[in-house]
Amino acid sequence: MNGLFSQINVLGNALRYSEQNHRVLSENLANVNTPGYKTHRLEFDTLLQGVEDGDASREALQVGEVSELEGLAERVDGNNVDIETEVSEIKKNALVAQAYAQLMASKLATMRRAISG
């Protein structure tokens, strides 16, 4: 049963990461017309490293590495946010979160069946 609990823990952390990633992407989209604003991304390596180390704690994911993307084309006002890219990233993140949620529901259904006999 311990394996099932660790899987649920990893999926829960992945869902939290997805939520945090959505916040970063939404912030980019909200600042599409802010002069001088630079596009930010949440580093996926933080989640992977935590999972590999067995320490993907909520605190580690909340602190996640948010960094500015380098090398993007800037407009005259210094802003480098591309609205089409950000909308695409938000949609992709939503699909990933949905997949994690479905996996979590499946694992919980397995536990319910095991408990009820």
OpenMM code with the backbone's topology and positions (N, CA, C; nanometers):
from openmm import Vec3, app, unit

residues = "MET ASN GLY LEU PHE SER GLN ILE ASN VAL LEU GLY ASN ALA LEU ARG TYR SER GLU GLN ASN HIS ARG VAL LEU SER GLU ASN LEU ALA ASN VAL ASN THR PRO GLY TYR LYS THR HIS ARG LEU GLU PHE ASP THR LEU LEU GLN GLY VAL GLU ASP GLY ASP ALA SER ARG GLU ALA LEU GLN VAL GLY GLU VAL SER GLU LEU GLU GLY LEU ALA GLU ARG VAL ASP GLY ASN ASN VAL ASP ILE GLU THR GLU VAL SER GLU ILE LYS LYS ASN ALA LEU VAL ALA GLN ALA TYR ALA GLN LEU MET ALA SER LYS LEU ALA THR MET ARG ARG ALA ILE SER GLY".split()
positions = [
    Vec3(0.0810, -0.1196, 0.0000),
    Vec3(0.0000, 0.0000, 0.0000),
    Vec3(0.0858, 0.1267, 0.0000),
    Vec3(0.2084, 0.1149, 0.0501),
    Vec3(0.2966, 0.2303, 0.0576),
    Vec3(0.3234, 0.2888, -0.0804),
    Vec3(0.3363, 0.2033, -0.1830),
    Vec3(0.3592, 0.2502, -0.3190),
    Vec3(0.2451, 0.3357, -0.3696),
    Vec3(0.1234, 0.2968, -0.3345),
    Vec3(0.0068, 0.3732, -0.3766),
    Vec3(0.0054, 0.5112, -0.3120),
    Vec3(0.0410, 0.5182, -0.1843),
    Vec3(0.0448, 0.6478, -0.1159),
    Vec3(0.1525, 0.7382, -0.1747),
    Vec3(0.2664, 0.6829, -0.2101),
    Vec3(0.3716, 0.7655, -0.2692),
    Vec3(0.3297, 0.8147, -0.4067),
    Vec3(0.2557, 0.7317, -0.4818),
    Vec3(0.2056, 0.7759, -0.6118),
    Vec3(0.1066, 0.8906, -0.5958),
    Vec3(0.0198, 0.8799, -0.4964),
    Vec3(-0.0772, 0.9870, -0.4705),
    Vec3(-0.0046, 1.1141, -0.4284),
    Vec3(0.0996, 1.1002, -0.3480),
    Vec3(0.1783, 1.2155, -0.3054),
    Vec3(0.2445, 1.2837, -0.4256),
    Vec3(0.3033, 1.2055, -0.5145),
    Vec3(0.3689, 1.2615, -0.6332),
    Vec3(0.2660, 1.3315, -0.7219),
    Vec3(0.1502, 1.2685, -0.7414),
    Vec3(0.0453, 1.3308, -0.8232),
    Vec3(-0.0061, 1.4595, -0.7592),
    Vec3(-0.0203, 1.4600, -0.6272),
    Vec3(-0.0619, 1.5823, -0.5576),
    Vec3(0.0387, 1.6945, -0.5765),
    Vec3(0.1668, 1.6616, -0.5670),
    Vec3(0.2708, 1.7615, -0.5891),
    Vec3(0.2713, 1.8104, -0.7333),
    Vec3(0.2473, 1.7198, -0.8271),
    Vec3(0.2412, 1.7585, -0.9679),
    Vec3(0.1231, 1.8524, -0.9925),
    Vec3(0.0102, 1.8267, -0.9279),
    Vec3(-0.1049, 1.9163, -0.9404),
    Vec3(-0.0746, 2.0543, -0.8820),
    Vec3(-0.0058, 2.0572, -0.7690),
    Vec3(0.0322, 2.1861, -0.7096),
    Vec3(0.1298, 2.2614, -0.8008),
    Vec3(0.2236, 2.1885, -0.8599),
    Vec3(0.3172, 2.2507, -0.9533),
    Vec3(0.2405, 2.3094, -1.0712),
    Vec3(0.1447, 2.2349, -1.1236),
    Vec3(0.0653, 2.2811, -1.2367),
    Vec3(-0.0111, 2.4082, -1.2009),
    Vec3(-0.0621, 2.4128, -1.0779),
    Vec3(-0.1324, 2.5327, -1.0312),
    Vec3(-0.0367, 2.6521, -1.0265),
    Vec3(0.0818, 2.6292, -0.9735),
    Vec3(0.1797, 2.7377, -0.9655),
    Vec3(0.2223, 2.7825, -1.1057),
    Vec3(0.2384, 2.6872, -1.1958),
    Vec3(0.2747, 2.7200, -1.3332),
    Vec3(0.1648, 2.8034, -1.3982),
    Vec3(0.0395, 2.7706, -1.3703),
    Vec3(-0.0721, 2.8482, -1.4249),
    Vec3(-0.0671, 2.9929, -1.3757),
    Vec3(-0.0309, 3.0115, -1.2503),
    Vec3(-0.0194, 3.1482, -1.1957),
    Vec3(0.0884, 3.2282, -1.2691),
    Vec3(0.2025, 3.1646, -1.2955),
    Vec3(0.3121, 3.2330, -1.3649),
    Vec3(0.2695, 3.2680, -1.5076),
    Vec3(0.2068, 3.1733, -1.5769),
    Vec3(0.1614, 3.1975, -1.7140),
    Vec3(0.0545, 3.3057, -1.7185),
    Vec3(-0.0365, 3.3048, -1.6210),
    Vec3(-0.1417, 3.4071, -1.6151),
    Vec3(-0.0827, 3.5450, -1.5899),
    Vec3(0.0213, 3.5494, -1.5070),
    Vec3(0.0886, 3.6773, -1.4811),
    Vec3(0.1511, 3.7310, -1.6096),
    Vec3(0.2119, 3.6424, -1.6869),
    Vec3(0.2681, 3.6849, -1.8157),
    Vec3(0.1596, 3.7430, -1.9051),
    Vec3(0.0473, 3.6731, -1.9129),
    Vec3(-0.0630, 3.7172, -1.9976),
    Vec3(-0.1202, 3.8497, -1.9488),
    Vec3(-0.1299, 3.8659, -1.8178),
    Vec3(-0.1835, 3.9898, -1.7616),
    Vec3(-0.0927, 4.1094, -1.7889),
    Vec3(0.0363, 4.0819, -1.8078),
    Vec3(0.1330, 4.1898, -1.8295),
    Vec3(0.1754, 4.2033, -1.9749),
    Vec3(0.0931, 4.1555, -2.0656),
    Vec3(0.1289, 4.1590, -2.2074),
    Vec3(0.1490, 4.3027, -2.2576),
    Vec3(0.0845, 4.3998, -2.1961),
    Vec3(0.0989, 4.5395, -2.2389),
    Vec3(0.1764, 4.6254, -2.1398),
    Vec3(0.2435, 4.5644, -2.0449),
    Vec3(0.3222, 4.6388, -1.9461),
    Vec3(0.4608, 4.6665, -2.0034),
    Vec3(0.4966, 4.7939, -2.0202),
    Vec3(0.6281, 4.8252, -2.0750),
    Vec3(0.7411, 4.7680, -1.9886),
    Vec3(0.8381, 4.7065, -2.0527),
    Vec3(0.9553, 4.6542, -1.9833),
    Vec3(0.9354, 4.5189, -1.9175),
    Vec3(0.8141, 4.4625, -1.9190),
    Vec3(0.7899, 4.3335, -1.8553),
    Vec3(0.8549, 4.2222, -1.9367),
    Vec3(0.9173, 4.1282, -1.8664),
    Vec3(0.9833, 4.0142, -1.9298),
    Vec3(0.9069, 3.8859, -1.8977),
    Vec3(0.8988, 3.7974, -1.9950),
    Vec3(0.8297, 3.6695, -1.9796),
    Vec3(0.8986, 3.5840, -1.8745),
    Vec3(0.8197, 3.5231, -1.7866),
    Vec3(0.8710, 3.4349, -1.6822),
    Vec3(0.8255, 3.2917, -1.7081),
    Vec3(0.9052, 3.1977, -1.6606),
    Vec3(0.8700, 3.0559, -1.6668),
    Vec3(0.9051, 2.9906, -1.5341),
    Vec3(0.8246, 2.8929, -1.4975),
    Vec3(0.8512, 2.8119, -1.3794),
    Vec3(0.9366, 2.6946, -1.4243),
    Vec3(1.0463, 2.6721, -1.3550),
    Vec3(1.1382, 2.5650, -1.3923),
    Vec3(1.0794, 2.4299, -1.3567),
    Vec3(1.0615, 2.3454, -1.4556),
    Vec3(1.0100, 2.2111, -1.4365),
    Vec3(1.1120, 2.1234, -1.3657),
    Vec3(1.2395, 2.1589, -1.3763),
    Vec3(1.3465, 2.0815, -1.3131),
    Vec3(1.3287, 2.0744, -1.1616),
    Vec3(1.2686, 2.1764, -1.1016),
    Vec3(1.2459, 2.1767, -0.9571),
    Vec3(1.1583, 2.0588, -0.9168),
    Vec3(1.0500, 2.0383, -0.9907),
    Vec3(0.9603, 1.9267, -0.9611),
    Vec3(1.0298, 1.7934, -0.9847),
    Vec3(1.0971, 1.7797, -1.0984),
    Vec3(1.1633, 1.6531, -1.1302),
    Vec3(1.2710, 1.6183, -1.0284),
    Vec3(1.3495, 1.7160, -0.9892),
    Vec3(1.4551, 1.6911, -0.8912),
    Vec3(1.3950, 1.6483, -0.7577),
    Vec3(1.2859, 1.7134, -0.7184),
    Vec3(1.2200, 1.6765, -0.5933),
    Vec3(1.1642, 1.5360, -0.5970),
    Vec3(1.1069, 1.4972, -0.7101),
    Vec3(1.0520, 1.3628, -0.7235),
    Vec3(1.1651, 1.2600, -0.7204),
    Vec3(1.2750, 1.2882, -0.7907),
    Vec3(1.3880, 1.1958, -0.7922),
    Vec3(1.4490, 1.1795, -0.6538),
    Vec3(1.4543, 1.2883, -0.5779),
    Vec3(1.5120, 1.2837, -0.4438),
    Vec3(1.4131, 1.2300, -0.3407),
    Vec3(1.2875, 1.2110, -0.3812),
    Vec3(1.1857, 1.1657, -0.2876),
    Vec3(1.1420, 1.2757, -0.1930),
    Vec3(1.1718, 1.4016, -0.2280),
    Vec3(1.1402, 1.5139, -0.1402),
    Vec3(1.0658, 1.6217, -0.2180),
    Vec3(0.9617, 1.5844, -0.2906),
    Vec3(0.8816, 1.6830, -0.3630),
    Vec3(0.7764, 1.7396, -0.2683),
    Vec3(0.8237, 1.8089, -0.1672),
    Vec3(0.7329, 1.8626, -0.0663),
    Vec3(0.6603, 1.9861, -0.1190),
    Vec3(0.5510, 2.0189, -0.0534),
    Vec3(0.4730, 2.1359, -0.0932),
    Vec3(0.5580, 2.2622, -0.0849),
    Vec3(0.6433, 2.2710, 0.0177),
    Vec3(0.7271, 2.3896, 0.0342),
    Vec3(0.8246, 2.4042, -0.0816),
    Vec3(0.8828, 2.2922, -0.1249),
    Vec3(0.9784, 2.2969, -0.2359),
    Vec3(0.9106, 2.3454, -0.3631),
    Vec3(0.7862, 2.3023, -0.3847),
    Vec3(0.7158, 2.3433, -0.5052),
    Vec3(0.6688, 2.4876, -0.4962),
    Vec3(0.6341, 2.5345, -0.3779),
    Vec3(0.5905, 2.6726, -0.3623),
    Vec3(0.7045, 2.7700, -0.3874),
    Vec3(0.8266, 2.7265, -0.3573),
    Vec3(0.9420, 2.8128, -0.3757),
    Vec3(0.9901, 2.8065, -0.5196),
    Vec3(0.9377, 2.7136, -0.6001),
    Vec3(0.9799, 2.6871, -0.7374),
    Vec3(1.0573, 2.7980, -0.8055),
    Vec3(1.1480, 2.7583, -0.8886),
    Vec3(1.2348, 2.8520, -0.9595),
    Vec3(1.1584, 2.9219, -1.0720),
    Vec3(1.1303, 3.0493, -1.0541),
    Vec3(1.0688, 3.1297, -1.1589),
    Vec3(1.1793, 3.2171, -1.2170),
    Vec3(1.1973, 3.2069, -1.3480),
    Vec3(1.3049, 3.2837, -1.4107),
    Vec3(1.2548, 3.3522, -1.5372),
    Vec3(1.3264, 3.4548, -1.5773),
    Vec3(1.2942, 3.5252, -1.7009),
    Vec3(1.3484, 3.4455, -1.8190),
    Vec3(1.2711, 3.4416, -1.9263),
    Vec3(1.3174, 3.3752, -2.0477),
    Vec3(1.4104, 3.4694, -2.1222),
    Vec3(1.5224, 3.4161, -2.1631),
    Vec3(1.6222, 3.4955, -2.2358),
    Vec3(1.6061, 3.4760, -2.3862),
    Vec3(1.6469, 3.5748, -2.4623),
    Vec3(1.6552, 3.5617, -2.6075),
    Vec3(1.5249, 3.5781, -2.6837),
    Vec3(1.4197, 3.6244, -2.6176),
    Vec3(1.2937, 3.6462, -2.6882),
    Vec3(1.2946, 3.7830, -2.7548),
    Vec3(1.2241, 3.7951, -2.8655),
    Vec3(1.2157, 3.9226, -2.9361),
    Vec3(1.1379, 4.0230, -2.8515),
    Vec3(1.1958, 4.1408, -2.8366),
    Vec3(1.1304, 4.2464, -2.7583),
    Vec3(1.0650, 4.3473, -2.8503),
    Vec3(0.9553, 4.4032, -2.8008),
    Vec3(0.8913, 4.5126, -2.8726),
    Vec3(0.9643, 4.6419, -2.8385),
    Vec3(0.9216, 4.7504, -2.8969),
    Vec3(0.9843, 4.8808, -2.8742),
    Vec3(0.9779, 4.9210, -2.7274),
    Vec3(0.8703, 4.8826, -2.6572),
    Vec3(0.8542, 4.9200, -2.5160),
    Vec3(0.9325, 4.8290, -2.4212),
    Vec3(1.0083, 4.7318, -2.4736),
    Vec3(1.0896, 4.6440, -2.3900),
    Vec3(1.0180, 4.5192, -2.3425),
    Vec3(0.8906, 4.5039, -2.3734),
    Vec3(0.8128, 4.3871, -2.3341),
    Vec3(0.8396, 4.2743, -2.4338),
    Vec3(0.8563, 4.1519, -2.3824),
    Vec3(0.8830, 4.0396, -2.4734),
    Vec3(0.7778, 3.9289, -2.4634),
    Vec3(0.6607, 3.9596, -2.4081),
    Vec3(0.5545, 3.8602, -2.3937),
    Vec3(0.4823, 3.8424, -2.5274),
    Vec3(0.4737, 3.7177, -2.5743),
    Vec3(0.4000, 3.6848, -2.6957),
    Vec3(0.2672, 3.6229, -2.6539),
    Vec3(0.1582, 3.6912, -2.6823),
    Vec3(0.0267, 3.6477, -2.6348),
    Vec3(-0.0097, 3.5090, -2.6875),
    Vec3(0.0240, 3.4784, -2.8122),
    Vec3(-0.0092, 3.3472, -2.8688),
    Vec3(0.0660, 3.2356, -2.7978),
    Vec3(0.1916, 3.2587, -2.7659),
    Vec3(0.2713, 3.1592, -2.6942),
    Vec3(0.2159, 3.1366, -2.5550),
    Vec3(0.1793, 3.2434, -2.4859),
    Vec3(0.1282, 3.2318, -2.3496),
    Vec3(-0.0061, 3.1592, -2.3456),
    Vec3(-0.0952, 3.1899, -2.4396),
    Vec3(-0.2235, 3.1205, -2.4456),
    Vec3(-0.2004, 2.9723, -2.4742),
    Vec3(-0.1079, 2.9426, -2.5625),
    Vec3(-0.0741, 2.8034, -2.5932),
    Vec3(-0.0190, 2.7313, -2.4703),
    Vec3(0.0687, 2.7971, -2.3951),
    Vec3(0.1260, 2.7378, -2.2741),
    Vec3(0.0190, 2.7154, -2.1672),
    Vec3(-0.0764, 2.8083, -2.1557),
    Vec3(-0.1850, 2.7926, -2.0587),
    Vec3(-0.2719, 2.6727, -2.0953),
    Vec3(-0.3021, 2.6574, -2.2240),
    Vec3(-0.3824, 2.5428, -2.2689),
    Vec3(-0.3090, 2.4116, -2.2433),
    Vec3(-0.1798, 2.4099, -2.2730),
    Vec3(-0.1001, 2.2893, -2.2501),
    Vec3(-0.0964, 2.2551, -2.1014),
    Vec3(-0.0776, 2.3562, -2.0183),
    Vec3(-0.0749, 2.3355, -1.8736),
    Vec3(-0.2095, 2.2834, -1.8232),
    Vec3(-0.3192, 2.3334, -1.8800),
    Vec3(-0.4522, 2.2874, -1.8395),
    Vec3(-0.4717, 2.1397, -1.8741),
    Vec3(-0.4219, 2.0981, -1.9904),
    Vec3(-0.4327, 1.9573, -2.0287),
    Vec3(-0.3496, 1.8681, -1.9371),
    Vec3(-0.2316, 1.9145, -1.9013),
    Vec3(-0.1463, 1.8380, -1.8104),
    Vec3(-0.2124, 1.8260, -1.6733),
    Vec3(-0.2674, 1.9361, -1.6240),
    Vec3(-0.3358, 1.9334, -1.4936),
    Vec3(-0.4555, 1.8392, -1.4975),
    Vec3(-0.5289, 1.8395, -1.6085),
    Vec3(-0.6424, 1.7495, -1.6216),
    Vec3(-0.5975, 1.6032, -1.6189),
    Vec3(-0.4864, 1.5733, -1.6853),
    Vec3(-0.4336, 1.4360, -1.6845),
    Vec3(-0.3924, 1.3953, -1.5433),
    Vec3(-0.3254, 1.4852, -1.4717),
    Vec3(-0.2871, 1.4556, -1.3324),
    Vec3(-0.4097, 1.4319, -1.2457),
    Vec3(-0.5130, 1.5137, -1.2650),
    Vec3(-0.6350, 1.4998, -1.1853),
    Vec3(-0.7045, 1.3666, -1.2144),
    Vec3(-0.7060, 1.3261, -1.3403),
    Vec3(-0.7673, 1.1978, -1.3752),
    Vec3(-0.6882, 1.0814, -1.3169),
    Vec3(-0.5553, 1.0904, -1.3202),
    Vec3(-0.4731, 0.9860, -1.2588),
    Vec3(-0.4972, 0.9796, -1.1080),
    Vec3(-0.5079, 1.0958, -1.0457),
    Vec3(-0.5344, 1.1012, -0.9018),
    Vec3(-0.6694, 1.0384, -0.8704),
    Vec3(-0.7708, 1.0699, -0.9490),
    Vec3(-0.9041, 1.0128, -0.9275),
    Vec3(-0.9003, 0.8610, -0.9433),
    Vec3(-0.8239, 0.8129, -1.0378),
    Vec3(-0.8115, 0.6687, -1.0586),
    Vec3(-0.7452, 0.6014, -0.9389),
    Vec3(-0.6398, 0.6619, -0.8873),
    Vec3(-0.5710, 0.6059, -0.7697),
    Vec3(-0.6623, 0.6058, -0.6478),
    Vec3(-0.7375, 0.7127, -0.6296),
    Vec3(-0.8301, 0.7188, -0.5157),
    Vec3(-0.9438, 0.6183, -0.5310),
    Vec3(-0.9898, 0.5970, -0.6525),
    Vec3(-1.0937, 0.4961, -0.6759),
    Vec3(-1.0406, 0.3563, -0.6427),
    Vec3(-0.9145, 0.3324, -0.6739),
    Vec3(-0.8520, 0.2038, -0.6398),
    Vec3(-0.8501, 0.1855, -0.4885),
    Vec3(-0.8165, 0.2903, -0.4166),
    Vec3(-0.8154, 0.2825, -0.2696),
    Vec3(-0.9551, 0.2571, -0.2153),
    Vec3(-1.0548, 0.3272, -0.2727),
    Vec3(-1.1928, 0.3068, -0.2281),
    Vec3(-1.2381, 0.1626, -0.2492),
    Vec3(-1.2040, 0.1058, -0.3657),
    Vec3(-1.2407, -0.0342, -0.3925),
    Vec3(-1.1712, -0.1293, -0.2952),
    Vec3(-1.0460, -0.1005, -0.2633),
    Vec3(-0.9714, -0.1854, -0.1703),
    Vec3(-1.0300, -0.1785, -0.0289),
    Vec3(-1.0729, -0.0602, 0.0111),
    Vec3(-1.1291, -0.0425, 0.1450),
    Vec3(-1.2662, -0.1079, 0.1554),
    Vec3(-1.3479, -0.0898, 0.0524),
    Vec3(-1.4849, -0.1423, 0.0594),
    Vec3(-1.4916, -0.2918, 0.0312),
    Vec3(-1.3862, -0.3476, -0.0217),
    Vec3(-1.3827, -0.4936, -0.0377),
    Vec3(-1.4223, -0.5357, -0.1674),
] * unit.nanometer
topology = app.Topology()
chain = topology.addChain("A")
for resn in residues:
    res = topology.addResidue(resn, chain)
    for name in ("N", "CA", "C"):
        topology.addAtom(name, app.Element.getBySymbol(name[0]), res)
